Amino acid sequence: MSDRMMRVNSTLREVLAEEIERMSDSRLELVSVTAVDTAPNLRSAIVYVDVLGDAAREPALTALRGAAKRLQAVIGAEVRMKYTPTLEFKIDPGITGGERIDEILRELSQEEE
């Protein structure tokens, strides 16, 4: 990934994280933006999020998908880009993988005792 794309992704992550924090939707209270992966043509971006609590994941994703146009407008207003990317929200697979590893390690630790 080029330095330019890394800067674009970092900037979008910061802008989105700040705006999500400002939103008054209770479903978004435990959401953290972990990464953004913008397409090279800048027309779309995948926003990876972490949501505290398994039960809160789907409601949070629903709220984010509903707020996508608002978040895109904020990006358009705050970030100077040729295009404002359409946003797709996904749970960060690295976080869920890490949680699974922790669970396995706890199980192994309990078996040893």
N, C-alpha and C positions, 0 to 999 in steps of 0.2 A: 504494500500500500504506500502511495506517495505521501510526502510530508503535507502536501496541500489537502489531500483527502483526510488525513489524520486531523488536521486543523479544523476542517469542515465538520467532521464527526464530533470532535470535542466541543466546538462552539454550539452545535445543535443540541448536544447532550446537556450543556449548561443552560441554554435558553429553555429547553423543555422542562428540565428539572425545576427551575425557578417558577415557571408558569404553572406547572402541576401543583407545586407547593402553595401557590396563591389561590388556587381554585377552591371553592367552598363545598365540593362534593365529598361527603363522608366516606365514600367508597375509595377515594384516592388518598386517604390519610396515611396509609402504610405502604405507599408506592415509592420506590426508588428507581430512577433511571440509571441503568448500569452501563449502557453503551448504545451507540447509534452507528448503523452501517449504511452509509449513503451510496447509492448506485453511482458509477462513474459519470453518467450523464446528468446527475443531480435531479432527476425527475422523481425519484422515490427513495424512501429511507425506511429501514427496519429499526424500530426503537425497542431495545431490550430492557425489560423492567424486572424488578424483584418486588414481590408483594409478601409482606409478613403475614403468615398464616395461610394454610392451604385453602380454607373455606373462603377467603377473601380474594383469591386469584381471579376467578371468573367474573365476579361483580366488578372488580377493578379493571379488567380488560374490557368489559362492556362499557364502563364509564369512559375509558380512554378512547375507545373506538367512536363513541358518541361525541367526544370533544375534539376529534381529529381536525375538523375544519377550523375550529377556534385556535387550536395549537398551530396549525399551518399558517393562519393569519398572523399570529404572533411572530412566527419565524420570518414571514414576509416583511413585517414591520421592523424587526430588530436586526436581521442579518441581511447584508447586501449579497445577494446571489443572483445568478442569471435566471434560475428557476426556483420556485418554492416546492420542495419535494412533497409528494403525497406520503402520508405516514401509515405504517403498518406496525402494530404493537404485538410483541411476543414476550413470553416469559423467558428470562435469560437461562439457557440450558446449562451454563457453567454453574449457576447457583443451585439448580436442582440436582445436578450431578454431585456437587460438593455435599449437599444435604444427604444424599444417598450413601456416599462414602462415610460420612460421620455416623450414620445409622448402622452400617455394617461394622465399623470399628467398635461401636458401643456393644453390639451383639457379641462380637468376638471377646471383648473384655469381660462381659458377663459370663460367658461360657468358661473362661479360664478361672473364674472365682469359685 
